[in-house]
Each structure stands twice: as structure tokens, then as C-alpha cells.
């Protein structure tokens, strides 16, 4: 076995093993609904801040909305929305409403995103109690000693609309509630053209004594998300930033937190000195509480087992409101899609590179949210993932087609790696020239492996050949491949991104299939989640296998039968293994294989070695002679 083939087998084998271990040792489990989850009720409710019983987080059972028969009064979410008076929300990016019961932001849908590629149902982010997946934000005040929760607004307080009619980027609304004991609470809610709410809570003290109150914000989720991916390379759950430190806690880790007696549930409290934020992140969407920069507060994560409620909180310190005075505090709430440009703008208060191309200018009133871009799960290879994404995003902003942008990205990556690839392919060409001398060494050394090794090292040194040089381009492709996979799997910009023809979602597997002759027959393709989809693959996986096979044909098949068999099977094994990968990733790999083939062919020709591609192809189909013939 010559060193060139040994190195190529080693590099290819490493790629194979890494991907095989990834998907066989860590298969993505199917989301499982908890059959023991209890419905929310007043009996299982807890105080929204302290966790002490007696104050329900959720409305009483009769207000929670009950399931109705289809065609009676509507879906559960429609019934739940009708349980209280509401203030509409209308912006270019979202639509929904705010409930006057508790002043909750609990009805929010994303206008620019649809649940299916060709569907017309937009994505719902927040939903009220009584719906299938309650998920909402609410605000309130903690009373000091001498006061009770009857003196402050809670999740069930009936607010009144004091000003405004519809919440839009140009028209805020103000809610008010008089506790009847000299305190008047107001809540002014604003929203920008994207996904950032601004909630200003105020207290007017008309009594003759000072009072001490502490504001808080809560994001609560009843049960696990219905669209939970539960895939090990993706973080879903709590995301928080504590004075520069980013922390991620998965949904499945919350029930395992230590029980804090005062909270009455598994919980964790972490103090923030100057700046931070906390909330829940899903694959593409996020809801996050963001106190003002410089504001100390306490982040809280909590799981209420009896009601199956996952909860994040931002608790601000107690404020002293003197008699006749008014105090207020402002908190931001991000609730929307994790669009990288938008999140980057919130972080920097400056327009991103794509927005800048269209003349966007800095908004002096926009809040700056430290490290907000890291709410997108860039992974361990963030130093590769981030630049790869921004380059791809920039290319798509110019080209306007994500598939072509991926191909352009492939050209750029190959250009950056070209010096290394050139040296590698030159080394491989020289190795070919040394084949006759290497064969002579093998014959003269016989079974003396030490003599053979020394002779080959001297041969390499004399001819300035690096026997491992051929591995480097292949090995470098592994972290780049993983980083691009992360970009395609995690970032919203690839979701439902079309290429051409049937490829209408580059974040999903190729939807074509051999079973219906790629759409020529009327029968449908197998379900992407079924085992049949792994067998009856589409056009892109087949092209991937062919391009890998053609790369092999730049060199003759190894003379060793074992090597020859491994080389013959590898392209087709990869073809089926990667058939369920995102089609955008296959577009990259096919383009990469094509460019690699072209580079290697031209460099070999420049070094005086003429690859006999068609001859090697003919030999691969020639009938093999039987042993002893």
C-alpha cells in the first residue's frame, strides 16, 4: 500500500467516522409529549415572583379556556382570546393583541414567517392560557412588608385602557389600575417596526406614606414547545447574559435544579450588576426580557412541576415611592424571529451590513443590548460559524438566491484554501512520479519493514515530498463542513430559502425521490422522517455520490483488493448517509467536489502528470479476472 493511498484512505475514513458517530451515536430523538403534565389551574398556581402558594400565576380554571368541539366556538386559542378584552397589535412584522386581564402580552404572530413552505398560516409565537401551548410575558410589582398582593397588580388584574387604541410603532398604549388604597399603577407599552417592545411601569403614590415596591417581568411557558427539535447540536431553552457571560440552560435541565424553599420549586437565582437579559430561545424564535443598561437585577429560572410551567424572570430592586410622588421603570421585551441583522442592530444600535446597502442609518433611540447576537446558537466553532454566516448572508443580499450564494461561498472558500491545496496536489503529483522507485524499494526491502521505512523517508526527503500533504485539504474541510452545517441548520435566514425548481427550502432535505422518478410518476415521495426516505434518495444526494466517484477517477484504483473495495464503496455510502442532510449543505458539497476535481486535474497536468479519468472509469467497469486465471 503506497503512502498516498494510505493517507487518502485515512482522511476519507476520518470524515466517514466523524459523520457516522455523529448520526448513529447521537441520533435526534423524537419529541415526546409528557402524558403526566397537569393542566394549569388556580390550585396548582404559585405566586409569579416568590413561588409561594396563594397567588395564582394563571387564571382560575373557569377562565383558562376549555377545549370545545370543532365548529362550536372555535379553536382553543380562539376561545382563550375571547376570554378577556384585548388591545390589538399591528406592525409590519407582528400582529396580535394584549390582554387587559393581567396586562399580558400573550397573543403574537410573526407576519413574515409561515409554518409551511407553501402554506398561508403564519407562525404563532405567543399564545394565551387556555390554548394548546400557552406562552406569554407579564409584568407586575412585588409588595414590601405591610402590603399584600391585593395591593399590587398581578396576573389576574383587570386593567383599563387609559390611552391609545391599537399598539403600532407610531402609537403606544397606556393601561391603568387603581388599587383603591391610594396607589395608581400605569403601564405604557411601545413597539418598534420589528420585534422589540418597551414596557414602562409606573406607580403614583397618592397616600400620605411612602411605599416600597419592586418591579418584575416574567416570560412563562406551559409545557415544552410543540416544535421542540431536541437535537444535540442545537440549544433550546433558557438563554441569559449576566454581565458579559452568556449562559444556556436546556429545558430538560430546569426540573433538575435545586429546590429553593422560598421559591417553592426547582429554581436558580443569579444577580446581574450592570447589564444582562434572560428569556427562552427556540430554533428560530426568542422571547427575552431586557432591563435597561446599567440596571442591576436578579435573573430567575424556575420550573413549577405541578403546573408544568417553565419560567424566566427579571426581578428589579425595591423602589421607594414617597407620598405624592411617582416612580417608573422601563424594560425591553424582545419577542420575535432571530433575524441576525435585526438582532445585530439591537446589539450595536447601528444598521447591519445588508441594511446599510439600502441606506439605513443609525437610530439614536434604539437600545443597545450587549452580546445579543450570541442569542443565536453559533456553537463551539463560532470563530468559523460567524464569518461563514455573515459572508453567506452578504452574498445573498447581493445575489438574491441562497443556493447560488452557497455556490459562491464555495468558490471563496476554495480560493482561500488554494495555496494549501496547490502544495498538496503538487505533492500528490510528485508521489505519482515516485511510484516506480517506491516499488523498487519494496522489492529490495522484502519483509524488512524498518529498511523500507527508512528508504521511503530518504526518498521523500530527497525529492521534497510531504507524504501527509494530501490529507490536509480533506481534513480542513471537516470543520468547515460542520460549521456550514450549523449555519444551515440554526440560522433563520436559511429557513424556507429557495434555490431552483423543487428545491424550495435549503434548510430541509432534498424533496425529490427515486421512488417516483423524481416527480415524473404521480405517487408521492416518502415522508422525510421515514426510513424509506433514507433509501429512496433525491437528486442532490445522487449528484453528491457521482462527484465523489469522479474525484476518485483522477487516479487509478489501488492494486490492493481491500483498498480498491473501500474506494469503490465510499461514494455510494456517503450518498445514502448524507441523503437526509439539508439540501443547502449538499449544494455546497457538490460544488466543492466539482471545484476540487477541477483544481486537482489542472494542477496535476501542470506538474506533468496527465490523469486518465476516462481510462480509470472504463477499468472500474471492466470484468475482474478470477483468481488463478
Buried (B, 14 or more C-beta within 10 A) or exposed (E): EBBBBBBBBBBBEBBBEEBEEBBEEEEEEEEEEEEEBBBBBBEBBBBBBBBEEEBBBBBEBEBBBEEEEEEEEEEBBEBBBBBBBBBBBBBEBBBBBBBBBBBBBBBBBBBEBBEEBEEEEBBBBBBBBBBBBBBBBBBBBBBBEEBEBEBBBBBBBEBEBBEBEEBBBEEBBBBBBEBEEBBBBBBBBBBBEBBBBBBBBBBBBEBEEEBBBBBBBBBBBBBBBEBBBBBEBBBBBBBBBBEEEEBBBBBEBBEEBEEBEEBBBBBBBBEBEEBBBBBBBBBBBBBBBBBBEEBBBBBBBBBBBBBBBBBBBBBBEBBEBEEEEEBBBBBBBBBBBBBBBBBBBBBBBBBBEBBBEEEBEEEEEBBEBBBBBBBBBBBEBBEBBBEBBBBBBBBBBEBEBBBBBBBBBBEEBBEEBBEEBBBBBBBBBBBBEBEEBBEEBBEEBEEEEEEBEEBBEEBBEEEEBBBBBBBBBBEBBBBBBBBBBBBBBBBBBBBBBBBEEBBBBBBBBBBBBBBBEBBEEEEEBBEBEEEEBBEBBBBBBBBBBBBBBBBBBBBBBBEBEEBBEBBBEBBBBBBBBBBBBBBBBBBBBBBBBBBBBEBBBEBBEEBEBEBBBEEBBEEBEEEEEEEEE
